[in-house]
Amino acid sequence: MVEPSDRSTAVADMLPRLMRRARRYSPSIDAAEDLTQEALLRVWKRLAEEPPIDDVEAYLFTALKNLSRRRRPPAEELTDDLMPATAPEAGSRLAAGDVMQALAHLPDAQATLILEHAVDGASYAELARRHRLPIGTVMSRVARGRARLRARLDLPEGAPVADLLAGR
C-alpha cells in the first residue's frame, strides 16, 4: 500500500502537468487554477476514504476532465460575452487524421517524444528521465521530429507544431 506521504509527493509532482491540462480545458488562467484546485480537493477527499485509489494520476486527470465538462455552459446558454474575442484560426489547424498520418511517418523515438512533450506536457527533463536518455538527445529528437512534421504537413519553418497536437 502506498503511504500518504508518498501519495502527496506524487500528487505534487503532477501539479505542473495538471495545470497545463486544466489550461486547455479553461478559457483563462484563473479558471484553470480554480479547476485544478477543485480536482485536487476531490482527490484529497477520496484519498482519505477506503478502498484506496490504485492509480492516483489517472484518477486526478479524470476528475479534472469531468469537472471541466460540468463547468461548460450548454450551447444554447452561450452568449456573446462567453464567446472568444477573436475567431478561431480554423485554417491553421489540420485535420487530426493528417497529423496522425504525418506522425506515423516519423521514427518511433521521435514520434513518442513529440507526443509526450506536446500532448502530455512532459518537460524535456521528464522525458530524459522517463526514457533514460541525455537531455540533449531528447531535445534533438524533438526538434528533428518537429522539422519533419512541418515538412510533411507543408508548414512554414518555425510553425508551432505543438498547436496541431494539442487538439488530438
C-alpha positions in Angstrom: 0.0 0.0 0.0 1.2 3.5 -0.8 2.0 5.7 2.2 0.1 9.0 2.4 3.4 11.0 2.3 4.3 9.1 -1.0 0.9 10.0 -2.4 1.2 13.7 -1.6 4.7 13.7 -3.2 3.3 12.0 -6.3 0.4 14.5 -6.5 2.8 17.4 -6.0 4.9 16.1 -8.9 1.8 16.0 -11.1 0.8 19.7 -10.5 2.6 21.3 -13.4 1.1 18.7 -15.9 -2.3 19.0 -14.2 -2.2 22.8 -14.5 -1.2 22.6 -18.2 -4.1 20.2 -18.9 -6.5 22.4 -16.9 -5.4 25.4 -19.0 -6.5 23.5 -22.1 -9.9 23.0 -20.6 -10.4 26.6 -19.4 -10.9 29.9 -21.0 -8.4 31.7 -18.7 -5.6 31.1 -16.3 -7.8 31.9 -13.3 -10.4 29.4 -14.4 -7.7 26.8 -14.9 -6.4 27.4 -11.4 -9.9 27.0 -10.0 -10.4 23.8 -12.0 -7.1 22.4 -10.7 -8.0 23.2 -7.1 -11.4 21.5 -7.4 -9.8 18.4 -8.9 -7.2 18.3 -6.1 -9.8 18.7 -3.4 -11.8 15.9 -4.9 -8.8 13.6 -5.0 -7.6 14.6 -1.4 -11.1 13.8 -0.1 -11.1 10.5 -1.9 -7.6 9.6 -0.7 -8.9 9.6 2.9 -11.6 7.0 2.0 -11.5 3.3 1.6 -10.8 1.5 -0.7 -7.6 3.3 -1.7 -7.1 4.7 -5.2 -4.9 2.4 -7.2 -3.8 4.9 -9.8 -3.8 8.4 -8.3 -2.6 10.1 -11.5 -5.4 8.6 -13.7 -8.0 9.4 -11.0 -6.8 13.0 -10.8 -6.7 13.6 -14.5 -10.2 12.0 -14.9 -11.6 14.2 -12.1 -10.1 17.3 -13.9 -11.7 16.3 -17.2 -15.1 15.5 -15.6 -15.1 18.8 -13.6 -14.3 20.7 -16.8 -17.3 19.2 -18.6 -19.6 20.2 -15.7 -18.4 23.8 -15.9 -19.1 24.4 -19.6 -22.4 26.0 -20.2 -24.7 24.2 -22.7 -24.5 25.6 -26.3 -28.0 27.2 -26.0 -26.8 29.3 -23.0 -23.7 30.7 -24.7 -23.8 34.5 -25.1 -21.6 36.9 -26.8 -19.7 37.6 -23.6 -18.8 33.9 -23.3 -17.6 33.7 -26.9 -13.9 34.2 -27.7 -12.9 37.7 -28.6 -11.2 36.5 -31.8 -12.4 34.0 -34.3 -10.6 30.6 -34.1 -8.0 30.1 -36.7 -9.6 27.0 -38.3 -7.2 27.2 -41.3 -4.2 26.9 -39.1 -5.3 23.6 -37.6 -5.1 20.5 -39.7 -7.4 17.5 -39.5 -6.4 15.1 -36.8 -6.0 12.4 -39.3 -3.4 14.4 -41.3 -1.4 15.0 -38.2 -1.6 11.4 -37.1 -0.6 10.2 -40.6 2.4 12.6 -40.6 3.4 11.2 -37.1 3.2 7.7 -38.4 6.0 8.6 -40.9 8.4 9.7 -38.1 10.8 7.3 -36.5 9.2 5.8 -33.3 11.6 7.5 -31.0 10.8 11.0 -32.4 7.0 10.4 -32.6 6.9 9.2 -29.0 8.9 12.1 -27.6 6.9 14.7 -29.6 3.6 13.2 -28.4 4.6 13.0 -24.8 6.1 16.6 -24.9 3.3 18.3 -26.8 0.2 16.4 -25.8 1.0 15.2 -22.2 3.1 18.3 -21.4 6.1 16.4 -20.3 9.2 18.6 -20.0 12.5 17.7 -21.7 13.9 16.7 -18.3 10.9 14.4 -17.6 11.3 12.8 -21.0 15.0 12.3 -20.4 14.4 10.6 -17.1 11.5 8.5 -18.4 13.3 7.3 -21.5 16.8 7.2 -19.8 18.3 9.5 -22.4 20.6 12.5 -22.2 18.5 15.7 -22.2 20.4 16.9 -25.3 19.3 13.7 -27.2 15.7 14.3 -26.2 15.8 18.0 -27.3 17.5 17.0 -30.6 14.9 14.2 -31.4 12.0 16.5 -30.7 13.5 19.3 -32.8 14.2 16.9 -35.7 10.7 15.4 -35.4 9.1 18.8 -35.5 11.1 19.8 -38.6 9.9 16.5 -40.3 6.3 17.2 -39.3 6.5 20.7 -40.7 7.9 19.4 -43.9 5.4 16.6 -44.3 2.4 18.9 -43.4 3.7 21.7 -45.7 4.0 24.2 -42.8 6.3 27.2 -42.8 9.6 26.9 -40.9 9.1 27.7 -37.3 5.4 27.0 -37.3 4.2 25.7 -33.9 3.7 22.0 -34.4 2.6 21.6 -30.7 -0.6 23.5 -31.6 -1.6 20.8 -34.1 -1.2 18.1 -31.5 -3.0 19.8 -28.6 -6.4 19.1 -30.0 -5.6 15.4 -30.7 
